Amino acid sequence: MSPTDQASPATPRPRGRPRIHPEAEKRVTRTQAERSEDMRRRIIDAAAKVMGAHGYAGFRTAEVSRVAGVSRGAQLHHFPTKDQLVVATLRHVYGQALERSRVRAGKIDLKSDIIDQLIDDARDFFFSRHFLVSIDIVVSAATDPGVRDEVLEIARTARLPVEQAWSKALVENGIPEKIIPGLLSIVMGVVRGQALRKLWDDDSRKDKVQFAMLRDMVRTYVAAQEDRPAAPVPKSRKRKT
């Protein structure tokens, strides 16, 4: 028998985990990451519903897992504590509100008054249940200081870009640039104050009257600024010698 006729020894099988093609391994890893992100989103969406319905005081993680349709173990894997879930939920809903405001400011309806659109956008956010929940967290004596700081940072991160987007929209629609910072501050402050007032005086008829007054006052002020002639430049005085 020639050497070529002899059976070649079998190649030893590698021990351990079977070898997976690198590209296939990437696809598996990515799919697992997507599944994990989908689970997080389900839990956060459910938490937003529970928070909106019951507020911070009535927020229960067991109710969140029930609404999300996930096990308590799965929820605790992603959010080990109630505070972590609350912060993640507020970050999510504030982010959604930011995107809605950016879209509105970027697509002004030319058939409607831009001041009306600005006030309506502010009202949509500040009159939301989730804004009131964030206020509840910040002012509550029982809130952990670290959580309070995180919620305040979420608000700053989400609301300052909104004012920047509306500032750009107002300039593009002919509002004098010099008055825009004050105008935005007043509009946001009044709407925010009205939202807080609803905690002890929830009267929709008053809301309607007071928002009509706000619109009229802002329009009157803007019109006055547009018609006002530029202030004369003071002449420099020559120093007597």
C-alpha positions in Angstrom: 0.0 0.0 0.0 1.4 3.3 -1.0 1.7 6.1 1.5 -1.0 8.0 -0.4 -3.4 5.1 0.1 -3.0 5.3 3.9 -5.8 7.2 5.7 -4.6 10.5 6.9 -5.1 11.0 10.7 -8.2 13.0 11.6 -7.7 16.6 12.4 -8.2 17.1 16.1 -11.4 19.1 17.0 -10.7 22.4 18.7 -11.9 22.4 22.3 -14.1 25.1 23.9 -16.6 27.4 22.2 -17.2 26.6 18.5 -15.6 29.1 16.2 -18.0 31.7 14.8 -17.2 33.8 11.7 -16.4 37.4 12.9 -19.2 38.9 10.8 -21.7 36.5 12.2 -20.5 37.2 15.7 -21.0 41.0 15.1 -24.5 40.3 14.0 -25.3 38.3 17.1 -23.9 40.9 19.4 -25.8 43.7 17.6 -29.0 41.8 17.9 -28.5 41.2 21.6 -27.8 44.9 22.1 -31.0 45.8 20.1 -33.1 43.4 22.2 -31.7 45.0 25.4 -32.5 48.5 24.1 -36.0 47.4 23.2 -36.5 46.1 26.7 -35.2 49.4 28.2 -37.6 51.4 26.0 -40.6 49.2 27.0 -39.8 49.7 30.7 -39.3 53.5 30.2 -42.5 53.9 28.2 -44.4 52.1 30.9 -42.8 54.2 33.6 -43.9 57.3 31.7 -47.5 56.1 31.7 -47.4 55.2 35.4 -45.8 58.5 36.3 -48.2 60.5 34.2 -51.2 58.7 35.8 -50.1 58.6 39.5 -47.3 61.3 39.9 -44.1 60.8 41.8 -45.8 60.0 45.1 -47.8 57.2 43.5 -45.0 55.8 41.3 -44.6 52.1 42.0 -42.0 50.0 40.2 -44.2 46.9 40.5 -46.9 48.7 38.5 -44.3 49.6 35.9 -43.3 46.0 35.3 -46.9 45.1 35.1 -47.7 47.7 32.5 -44.5 46.9 30.5 -45.3 43.2 30.6 -41.9 42.3 31.9 -40.7 40.4 34.9 -39.4 42.2 38.0 -36.1 40.6 37.4 -35.8 42.0 33.9 -36.7 45.4 35.2 -34.3 45.3 38.0 -31.5 44.2 35.6 -31.9 47.5 33.7 -33.0 49.7 36.5 -31.8 48.4 39.9 -33.4 51.2 41.9 -36.6 53.3 41.7 -34.5 56.5 41.5 -32.6 55.3 38.5 -35.9 54.5 36.7 -37.4 57.8 37.6 -34.3 59.7 36.3 -34.2 57.7 33.1 -37.9 58.2 32.5 -37.7 62.0 33.0 -34.7 62.2 30.7 -36.7 60.3 28.0 -39.9 62.5 28.3 -37.9 65.7 28.4 -36.0 64.6 25.3 -39.2 63.9 23.5 -40.6 67.4 24.5 -37.3 68.9 23.2 -37.7 67.3 19.8 -41.4 68.3 19.5 -40.4 71.9 20.3 -37.6 71.9 17.8 -39.9 70.6 15.1 -42.5 73.3 15.8 -39.9 76.1 15.9 -38.4 74.8 12.7 -41.7 74.6 10.8 -43.6 77.8 11.7 -47.1 78.0 10.3 -47.1 81.2 8.3 -50.9 81.4 8.5 -50.8 81.7 12.3 -49.3 84.2 14.6 -45.8 83.1 15.7 -46.5 84.4 19.2 -49.5 82.1 19.5 -47.3 79.2 18.4 -44.6 80.0 20.9 -47.1 80.2 23.8 -48.9 77.0 22.7 -45.5 75.1 22.6 -44.6 76.4 26.1 -48.0 75.4 27.4 -47.7 71.9 25.9 -44.6 71.3 28.0 -45.3 73.2 31.2 -48.9 72.0 31.5 -47.8 68.3 31.1 -48.0 65.9 34.0 -44.3 65.1 33.7 -43.2 68.7 34.2 -45.2 68.7 37.5 -43.6 65.4 38.5 -40.2 66.9 38.0 -41.2 69.9 40.2 -42.5 67.5 42.8 -39.1 65.7 42.9 -37.1 68.8 43.1 -39.1 70.4 46.0 -39.7 67.2 48.0 -37.7 67.0 51.2 -37.6 63.2 50.8 -35.7 63.4 47.4 -32.1 62.3 47.4 -29.9 65.3 46.7 -28.2 63.4 43.9 -31.5 62.7 42.2 -32.5 66.3 42.6 -29.3 67.5 40.9 -29.8 65.0 38.0 -33.4 66.2 37.4 -32.3 69.8 37.4 -29.6 69.0 34.9 -32.1 67.2 32.7 -34.3 70.3 32.7 -31.4 72.6 31.8 -30.2 70.3 29.1 -33.6 70.0 27.5 -35.1 73.5 27.9 -32.2 75.7 26.9 -32.0 74.3 23.4 -35.8 74.9 23.1 -35.3 78.6 23.8 -32.4 78.7 21.3 -34.7 77.1 18.6 -37.5 79.6 19.3 -35.0 82.5 19.3 -33.9 81.6 15.8 -37.5 81.2 14.6 -38.5 84.6 16.0 -35.6 86.3 14.3 -36.4 84.7 11.0 -40.0 85.9 11.4 -39.1 89.5 11.9 -39.2 89.9 15.6 -36.5 92.4 16.7 -33.5 90.4 17.9 -32.7 92.7 20.8 -36.0 92.0 22.6 -36.1 88.2 22.0 -34.2 87.1 25.2 -36.5 89.1 27.4 -39.6 88.1 25.5 -38.8 84.4 25.8 -38.0 84.7 29.5 -41.3 86.4 30.2 -43.4 84.0 28.1 -41.8 80.9 29.5 -42.0 82.3 33.1 -45.7 83.2 32.8 -46.7 79.9 31.3 -44.6 78.0 33.9 -46.2 80.0 36.7 -49.7 79.3 35.3 -48.9 75.6 35.3 -47.9 75.7 38.9 -50.9 77.7 39.9 -53.1 74.9 38.6 -51.9 72.8 41.6 -54.3 74.8 43.8 -56.5 76.7 41.4 -57.3 74.4 38.4 -59.8 76.6 36.5 -59.7 76.2 32.7 -61.8 79.4 32.3 -59.2 81.5 34.0 -56.5 79.8 31.9 -58.3 80.9 28.7 -58.6 84.5 29.9 -55.1 84.8 31.2 -53.5 83.3 28.1 -55.5 85.7 25.9 -54.1 88.6 28.1 -50.6 87.2 27.7 -50.9 87.0 23.9 -52.3 90.6 23.7 -49.5 92.0 26.0 -46.7 90.3 24.0 -48.2 91.4 20.7 -48.6 95.0 21.9 -45.0 95.1 23.2 -43.5 93.6 20.0 -45.5 96.1 17.8 -44.3 99.0 20.0 -40.7 97.8 19.6 -41.1 97.4 15.8 -42.5 101.0 15.4 -40.1 102.7 17.8 -37.5 104.7 16.0 -33.9 103.9 16.8 -32.5 105.9 19.7 -30.3 108.7 18.6 -26.6 108.1 19.0 -25.3 110.6 21.7 -22.8 113.1 20.4 -19.4 112.9 21.9 -18.7 115.9 24.0 -15.4 117.7 23.4 -13.4 118.2 26.6 -12.8 121.9 27.2 -9.2 122.9 27.4 
